[in-house]
Amino acid sequence: MLVSQILKTKPVGGVITISPEATVADAAALLSEKRIGALVVSADGKKAAGIISERDIVRELGRSGGACLDQKVADLMTAKLVSCTGGDLNTEVLQRMTEGRFRHMPVIEDGEVIAIITLGDVVKARLQELNAEKDALEGMIMGY
């Protein structure tokens, strides 16, 4: 299944971004308010400069304590962004997420972020594929 097909199953609402100049406290508040796990870091709301996740914030809290909440998002974000396009296969994306040990991946088309897919989105799509394959094989065995 292609990433573009996965995106059709997700609610339409745009990508939630945060400025690299915002504080980590601002990022934490936005993550909590929107009930999401990661934010695309972008100066213009379109081009990704990086990504910051709940995990990034919690790990830094563990290392340096509450003082990190006053840092800029740019200081804590993952700048080496791993992304995908709508034409990528879910199995390729799943492999990259597993190897990189992250759960959120921006979908970029023509240099702009159009969505974020999660590990849950990709696993759900893969399970649907496997179920359809199982049904087809059972149908062939049963002679349908």
Buried (B, 14 or more C-beta within 10 A) or exposed (E): BBBBEBBEEEEEEEBBBBBBEBBBBBBBEBBEEEEBBBBBBBEEBBEBBBBBBBBBBEEBBEEEEEEBBEBBBBEBBBEEBBBBBBEBBBEEBBEBBEEEEBBBBBBBBEEBBBBBBBBEBBEBBBEBEEEEEEEEEEEEEEEE
